[in-house]
Amino acid sequence: MSSADPRVRTRPQVETIVDLDAIAHNVRILCEHAGPAAVMVVVKADGYNHGAVAVSRAALAGGAAELGVTTVDEALELRRAGITAPILTWLNTSDADYGAAIAADIEIAVSSVEQLRAVGRAARASAAVATVTLKVDTGLNRNGIAPDQYPGVLEQLSRLVAEGVVRFRAIFSHLAHADEPHHAVIDLQRDRLVRAVARAADHGLRPAVVHLSNSAATLTRPDLAFDMVRPGIAVYGLNPVPEVSDFGLRPAMTFRARVALVKRVAAGEGVSYGHEWIAPHDTTVALIPAGYADGVPRALGGRISVRIGDRSYPNVGRVCMDQLVVDLGTDPAGAQEGDVAVLFGGAPGDPHAQHWADLLDTIHYEIVCGPRGRVVRGYTGQAGVM
C-alpha cells in the first residue's frame, strides 16, 4: 500500500491505553477484601473514562458478580454489547425509559415516590415484572430517598409488590466520609441503613441484598461489607486511601502522546503564549500534541513533567489548547519526532494521576475522566477479551 492509501492507519497522536489485566488484577484484590460479600463493579461515566464495555468484561473475568451504572442508557449499552451479568442503574429522572430497562432485565434503583410510580407504570405497560432496589439517603444528602419520603415509598412499593408489578431486591446507600475510615459519620450511616432495612421489613419488604461500601470502605472497613460491596475508583487502580496502604492496586490508564516536533531554542527566547518561560541558555524543546482540549488542564502549565524513554522532562510555558512544550535540555538526542511521551500512567517512572490531582487541589477521579476530544482509547491485556 502507498502512504496515501486510506486503508493505512497511523498511530494516534494522543491516546489513552487501558490495561485490562490491571482491571482484573484490581478486582481480584477487591474480592479478597470483600470476603464472602459479592462485588459489584461500578462502570458509570463510561467506566470512569476507561471504556465501560471493555472494563465490564475484564471486571467480570476478575471475579465481579454485578455491574453498577448511573443511567438507564449506560446499562442498555452494556446489554447491547452482550453483557448478561446483573446490572443496577441508580440515577434517573422520573421520565427515564424504564420500559427499556425492564425489557433488558436491568435492576432499577429509585430515590423517590415519583420514580417508583414511573417504574410501576412502565412495568404495567410492558406486562413484565420490574426489579426494584431502594436507594436510601443515610446522610450524604444527595441522591437517595429522603427520610421524610421513606414511609411513602415503602407503602407504594408494598402495593406494587402485592400487585405483582415489581420484584423488590435490595436496599443500599452511599457513604460521605469513606476516605476517612474512622470518621464517626460512617458508623452513623451504617446504623441508619440498618434501621431502613428494619423499617422495610415492618412493611413485609425484606431485601435479598444490602450494600453500602464503596472502594475506600471495601479496602478499610470489612465490617461494612453486608451482602455486597460496590467499588469504583479502586477498580481502575487509583487508591482512595493512600495514607493507609497501596493495597497492591495497579493504575489501568496511561495517557500519552507522540512527540510532534523537536527544535532548538536560543538563550533568551520565550516559549508558548505570554513567554512565561524564557530559555536560560541554548536548549532543545519537544512539542507534545496534547493540550487542554485533550484533557491536560491549562493550570498545569510549567508544573508537570512527561516521561520520554527513561527520562522525565519538565513542561515549560503555558499549556495550550492543542499542545504543550517540554525542555529537553542541552542534549538534542533526548527525544525525536514520533517518540512516546507519557503524561501520566502506572508503569515505574511514569508521572501519576495523583500528582496532577495534588497540583490542582482535586482528586484523581477527575484526572482520569479528563482525556477527551481527539484522544483515542486503546487497550492492552487479555482479561475479558472476547
Secondary structure as a PSIPRED ss2 file (coil, helix, strand):
# PSIPRED VFORMAT (PSIPRED V4.0)

   1 M C   1.000  0.000  0.000
   2 S C   1.000  0.000  0.000
   3 S C   1.000  0.000  0.000
   4 A C   1.000  0.000  0.000
   5 D C   1.000  0.000  0.000
   6 P C   1.000  0.000  0.000
   7 R C   1.000  0.000  0.000
   8 V C   1.000  0.000  0.000
   9 R C   1.000  0.000  0.000
  10 T C   1.000  0.000  0.000
  11 R C   1.000  0.000  0.000
  12 P C   1.000  0.000  0.000
  13 Q C   1.000  0.000  0.000
  14 V E   0.000  0.000  1.000
  15 E E   0.000  0.000  1.000
  16 T E   0.000  0.000  1.000
  17 I E   0.000  0.000  1.000
  18 V E   0.000  0.000  1.000
  19 D E   0.000  0.000  1.000
  20 L H   0.000  1.000  0.000
  21 D H   0.000  1.000  0.000
  22 A H   0.000  1.000  0.000
  23 I H   0.000  1.000  0.000
  24 A H   0.000  1.000  0.000
  25 H H   0.000  1.000  0.000
  26 N H   0.000  1.000  0.000
  27 V H   0.000  1.000  0.000
  28 R H   0.000  1.000  0.000
  29 I H   0.000  1.000  0.000
  30 L H   0.000  1.000  0.000
  31 C H   0.000  1.000  0.000
  32 E H   0.000  1.000  0.000
  33 H H   0.000  1.000  0.000
  34 A H   0.000  1.000  0.000
  35 G C   1.000  0.000  0.000
  36 P C   1.000  0.000  0.000
  37 A C   1.000  0.000  0.000
  38 A E   0.000  0.000  1.000
  39 V E   0.000  0.000  1.000
  40 M E   0.000  0.000  1.000
  41 V E   0.000  0.000  1.000
  42 V E   0.000  0.000  1.000
  43 V C   1.000  0.000  0.000
  44 K H   0.000  1.000  0.000
  45 A H   0.000  1.000  0.000
  46 D H   0.000  1.000  0.000
  47 G H   0.000  1.000  0.000
  48 Y H   0.000  1.000  0.000
  49 N H   0.000  1.000  0.000
  50 H C   1.000  0.000  0.000
  51 G C   1.000  0.000  0.000
  52 A H   0.000  1.000  0.000
  53 V H   0.000  1.000  0.000
  54 A H   0.000  1.000  0.000
  55 V H   0.000  1.000  0.000
  56 S H   0.000  1.000  0.000
  57 R H   0.000  1.000  0.000
  58 A H   0.000  1.000  0.000
  59 A H   0.000  1.000  0.000
  60 L H   0.000  1.000  0.000
  61 A H   0.000  1.000  0.000
  62 G C   1.000  0.000  0.000
  63 G C   1.000  0.000  0.000
  64 A C   1.000  0.000  0.000
  65 A C   1.000  0.000  0.000
  66 E E   0.000  0.000  1.000
  67 L E   0.000  0.000  1.000
  68 G E   0.000  0.000  1.000
  69 V E   0.000  0.000  1.000
  70 T C   1.000  0.000  0.000
  71 T C   1.000  0.000  0.000
  72 V H   0.000  1.000  0.000
  73 D H   0.000  1.000  0.000
  74 E H   0.000  1.000  0.000
  75 A H   0.000  1.000  0.000
  76 L H   0.000  1.000  0.000
  77 E H   0.000  1.000  0.000
  78 L H   0.000  1.000  0.000
  79 R H   0.000  1.000  0.000
  80 R H   0.000  1.000  0.000
  81 A C   1.000  0.000  0.000
  82 G C   1.000  0.000  0.000
  83 I C   1.000  0.000  0.000
  84 T C   1.000  0.000  0.000
  85 A C   1.000  0.000  0.000
  86 P C   1.000  0.000  0.000
  87 I E   0.000  0.000  1.000
  88 L E   0.000  0.000  1.000
  89 T E   0.000  0.000  1.000
  90 W C   1.000  0.000  0.000
  91 L C   1.000  0.000  0.000
  92 N C   1.000  0.000  0.000
  93 T C   1.000  0.000  0.000
  94 S C   1.000  0.000  0.000
  95 D C   1.000  0.000  0.000
  96 A C   1.000  0.000  0.000
  97 D C   1.000  0.000  0.000
  98 Y H   0.000  1.000  0.000
  99 G H   0.000  1.000  0.000
 100 A H   0.000  1.000  0.000
 101 A H   0.000  1.000  0.000
 102 I H   0.000  1.000  0.000
 103 A H   0.000  1.000  0.000
 104 A C   1.000  0.000  0.000
 105 D C   1.000  0.000  0.000
 106 I C   1.000  0.000  0.000
 107 E E   0.000  0.000  1.000
 108 I E   0.000  0.000  1.000
 109 A E   0.000  0.000  1.000
 110 V E   0.000  0.000  1.000
 111 S C   1.000  0.000  0.000
 112 S C   1.000  0.000  0.000
 113 V H   0.000  1.000  0.000
 114 E H   0.000  1.000  0.000
 115 Q H   0.000  1.000  0.000
 116 L H   0.000  1.000  0.000
 117 R H   0.000  1.000  0.000
 118 A H   0.000  1.000  0.000
 119 V H   0.000  1.000  0.000
 120 G H   0.000  1.000  0.000
 121 R H   0.000  1.000  0.000
 122 A H   0.000  1.000  0.000
 123 A H   0.000  1.000  0.000
 124 R H   0.000  1.000  0.000
 125 A H   0.000  1.000  0.000
 126 S H   0.000  1.000  0.000
 127 A C   1.000  0.000  0.000
 128 A C   1.000  0.000  0.000
 129 V C   1.000  0.000  0.000
 130 A E   0.000  0.000  1.000
 131 T E   0.000  0.000  1.000
 132 V E   0.000  0.000  1.000
 133 T E   0.000  0.000  1.000
 134 L E   0.000  0.000  1.000
 135 K E   0.000  0.000  1.000
 136 V E   0.000  0.000  1.000
 137 D C   1.000  0.000  0.000
 138 T C   1.000  0.000  0.000
 139 G C   1.000  0.000  0.000
 140 L C   1.000  0.000  0.000
 141 N C   1.000  0.000  0.000
 142 R C   1.000  0.000  0.000
 143 N C   1.000  0.000  0.000
 144 G C   1.000  0.000  0.000
 145 I E   0.000  0.000  1.000
 146 A C   1.000  0.000  0.000
 147 P C   1.000  0.000  0.000
 148 D C   1.000  0.000  0.000
 149 Q C   1.000  0.000  0.000
 150 Y H   0.000  1.000  0.000
 151 P H   0.000  1.000  0.000
 152 G H   0.000  1.000  0.000
 153 V H   0.000  1.000  0.000
 154 L H   0.000  1.000  0.000
 155 E H   0.000  1.000  0.000
 156 Q H   0.000  1.000  0.000
 157 L H   0.000  1.000  0.000
 158 S H   0.000  1.000  0.000
 159 R H   0.000  1.000  0.000
 160 L H   0.000  1.000  0.000
 161 V H   0.000  1.000  0.000
 162 A H   0.000  1.000  0.000
 163 E H   0.000  1.000  0.000
 164 G C   1.000  0.000  0.000
 165 V C   1.000  0.000  0.000
 166 V E   0.000  0.000  1.000
 167 R E   0.000  0.000  1.000
 168 F E   0.000  0.000  1.000
 169 R E   0.000  0.000  1.000
 170 A E   0.000  0.000  1.000
 171 I E   0.000  0.000  1.000
 172 F E   0.000  0.000  1.000
 173 S C   1.000  0.000  0.000
 174 H C   1.000  0.000  0.000
 175 L C   1.000  0.000  0.000
 176 A C   1.000  0.000  0.000
 177 H C   1.000  0.000  0.000
 178 A C   1.000  0.000  0.000
 179 D C   1.000  0.000  0.000
 180 E C   1.000  0.000  0.000
 181 P C   1.000  0.000  0.000
 182 H C   1.000  0.000  0.000
 183 H C   1.000  0.000  0.000
 184 A H   0.000  1.000  0.000
 185 V H   0.000  1.000  0.000
 186 I H   0.000  1.000  0.000
 187 D H   0.000  1.000  0.000
 188 L H   0.000  1.000  0.000
 189 Q H   0.000  1.000  0.000
 190 R H   0.000  1.000  0.000
 191 D H   0.000  1.000  0.000
 192 R H   0.000  1.000  0.000
 193 L H   0.000  1.000  0.000
 194 V H   0.000  1.000  0.000
 195 R H   0.000  1.000  0.000
 196 A H   0.000  1.000  0.000
 197 V H   0.000  1.000  0.000
 198 A H   0.000  1.000  0.000
 199 R H   0.000  1.000  0.000
 200 A H   0.000  1.000  0.000
 201 A H   0.000  1.000  0.000
 202 D H   0.000  1.000  0.000
 203 H C   1.000  0.000  0.000
 204 G C   1.000  0.000  0.000
 205 L C   1.000  0.000  0.000
 206 R C   1.000  0.000  0.000
 207 P C   1.000  0.000  0.000
 208 A C   1.000  0.000  0.000
 209 V E   0.000  0.000  1.000
 210 V E   0.000  0.000  1.000
 211 H E   0.000  0.000  1.000
 212 L C   1.000  0.000  0.000
 213 S C   1.000  0.000  0.000
 214 N C   1.000  0.000  0.000
 215 S H   0.000  1.000  0.000
 216 A H   0.000  1.000  0.000
 217 A H   0.000  1.000  0.000
 218 T H   0.000  1.000  0.000
 219 L H   0.000  1.000  0.000
 220 T H   0.000  1.000  0.000
 221 R C   1.000  0.000  0.000
 222 P H   0.000  1.000  0.000
 223 D H   0.000  1.000  0.000
 224 L H   0.000  1.000  0.000
 225 A C   1.000  0.000  0.000
 226 F C   1.000  0.000  0.000
 227 D C   1.000  0.000  0.000
 228 M E   0.000  0.000  1.000
 229 V E   0.000  0.000  1.000
 230 R C   1.000  0.000  0.000
 231 P C   1.000  0.000  0.000
 232 G C   1.000  0.000  0.000
 233 I H   0.000  1.000  0.000
 234 A H   0.000  1.000  0.000
 235 V H   0.000  1.000  0.000
 236 Y H   0.000  1.000  0.000
 237 G C   1.000  0.000  0.000
 238 L C   1.000  0.000  0.000
 239 N C   1.000  0.000  0.000
 240 P C   1.000  0.000  0.000
 241 V C   1.000  0.000  0.000
 242 P C   1.000  0.000  0.000
 243 E C   1.000  0.000  0.000
 244 V C   1.000  0.000  0.000
 245 S C   1.000  0.000  0.000
 246 D C   1.000  0.000  0.000
 247 F C   1.000  0.000  0.000
 248 G C   1.000  0.000  0.000
 249 L C   1.000  0.000  0.000
 250 R C   1.000  0.000  0.000
 251 P C   1.000  0.000  0.000
 252 A C   1.000  0.000  0.000
 253 M E   0.000  0.000  1.000
 254 T E   0.000  0.000  1.000
 255 F E   0.000  0.000  1.000
 256 R E   0.000  0.000  1.000
 257 A E   0.000  0.000  1.000
 258 R E   0.000  0.000  1.000
 259 V C   1.000  0.000  0.000
 260 A C   1.000  0.000  0.000
 261 L E   0.000  0.000  1.000
 262 V E   0.000  0.000  1.000
 263 K E   0.000  0.000  1.000
 264 R E   0.000  0.000  1.000
 265 V E   0.000  0.000  1.000
 266 A C   1.000  0.000  0.000
 267 A C   1.000  0.000  0.000
 268 G C   1.000  0.000  0.000
 269 E C   1.000  0.000  0.000
 270 G E   0.000  0.000  1.000
 271 V E   0.000  0.000  1.000
 272 S C   1.000  0.000  0.000
 273 Y H   0.000  1.000  0.000
 274 G H   0.000  1.000  0.000
 275 H H   0.000  1.000  0.000
 276 E C   1.000  0.000  0.000
 277 W E   0.000  0.000  1.000
 278 I E   0.000  0.000  1.000
 279 A C   1.000  0.000  0.000
 280 P C   1.000  0.000  0.000
 281 H C   1.000  0.000  0.000
 282 D C   1.000  0.000  0.000
 283 T E   0.000  0.000  1.000
 284 T E   0.000  0.000  1.000
 285 V E   0.000  0.000  1.000
 286 A E   0.000  0.000  1.000
 287 L E   0.000  0.000  1.000
 288 I E   0.000  0.000  1.000
 289 P C   1.000  0.000  0.000
 290 A C   1.000  0.000  0.000
 291 G C   1.000  0.000  0.000
 292 Y C   1.000  0.000  0.000
 293 A C   1.000  0.000  0.000
 294 D C   1.000  0.000  0.000
 295 G C   1.000  0.000  0.000
 296 V C   1.000  0.000  0.000
 297 P C   1.000  0.000  0.000
 298 R H   0.000  1.000  0.000
 299 A H   0.000  1.000  0.000
 300 L H   0.000  1.000  0.000
 301 G C   1.000  0.000  0.000
 302 G C   1.000  0.000  0.000
 303 R C   1.000  0.000  0.000
 304 I C   1.000  0.000  0.000
 305 S E   0.000  0.000  1.000
 306 V E   0.000  0.000  1.000
 307 R E   0.000  0.000  1.000
 308 I E   0.000  0.000  1.000
 309 G C   1.000  0.000  0.000
 310 D C   1.000  0.000  0.000
 311 R E   0.000  0.000  1.000
 312 S E   0.000  0.000  1.000
 313 Y E   0.000  0.000  1.000
 314 P E   0.000  0.000  1.000
 315 N E   0.000  0.000  1.000
 316 V E   0.000  0.000  1.000
 317 G C   1.000  0.000  0.000
 318 R C   1.000  0.000  0.000
 319 V C   1.000  0.000  0.000
 320 C C   1.000  0.000  0.000
 321 M C   1.000  0.000  0.000
 322 D C   1.000  0.000  0.000
 323 Q C   1.000  0.000  0.000
 324 L E   0.000  0.000  1.000
 325 V E   0.000  0.000  1.000
 326 V E   0.000  0.000  1.000
 327 D E   0.000  0.000  1.000
 328 L E   0.000  0.000  1.000
 329 G E   0.000  0.000  1.000
 330 T C   1.000  0.000  0.000
 331 D C   1.000  0.000  0.000
 332 P H   0.000  1.000  0.000
 333 A H   0.000  1.000  0.000
 334 G H   0.000  1.000  0.000
 335 A C   1.000  0.000  0.000
 336 Q C   1.000  0.000  0.000
 337 E C   1.000  0.000  0.000
 338 G C   1.000  0.000  0.000
 339 D C   1.000  0.000  0.000
 340 V E   0.000  0.000  1.000
 341 A E   0.000  0.000  1.000
 342 V E   0.000  0.000  1.000
 343 L E   0.000  0.000  1.000
 344 F E   0.000  0.000  1.000
 345 G C   1.000  0.000  0.000
 346 G C   1.000  0.000  0.000
 347 A C   1.000  0.000  0.000
 348 P C   1.000  0.000  0.000
 349 G C   1.000  0.000  0.000
 350 D C   1.000  0.000  0.000
 351 P C   1.000  0.000  0.000
 352 H C   1.000  0.000  0.000
 353 A H   0.000  1.000  0.000
 354 Q H   0.000  1.000  0.000
 355 H H   0.000  1.000  0.000
 356 W H   0.000  1.000  0.000
 357 A H   0.000  1.000  0.000
 358 D H   0.000  1.000  0.000
 359 L H   0.000  1.000  0.000
 360 L H   0.000  1.000  0.000
 361 D C   1.000  0.000  0.000
 362 T C   1.000  0.000  0.000
 363 I C   1.000  0.000  0.000
 364 H H   0.000  1.000  0.000
 365 Y H   0.000  1.000  0.000
 366 E H   0.000  1.000  0.000
 367 I H   0.000  1.000  0.000
 368 V H   0.000  1.000  0.000
 369 C C   1.000  0.000  0.000
 370 G C   1.000  0.000  0.000
 371 P C   1.000  0.000  0.000
 372 R C   1.000  0.000  0.000
 373 G C   1.000  0.000  0.000
 374 R C   1.000  0.000  0.000
 375 V C   1.000  0.000  0.000
 376 V E   0.000  0.000  1.000
 377 R E   0.000  0.000  1.000
 378 G E   0.000  0.000  1.000
 379 Y E   0.000  0.000  1.000
 380 T E   0.000  0.000  1.000
 381 G C   1.000  0.000  0.000
 382 Q C   1.000  0.000  0.000
 383 A C   1.000  0.000  0.000
 384 G C   1.000  0.000  0.000
 385 V C   1.000  0.000  0.000
 386 M C   1.000  0.000  0.000
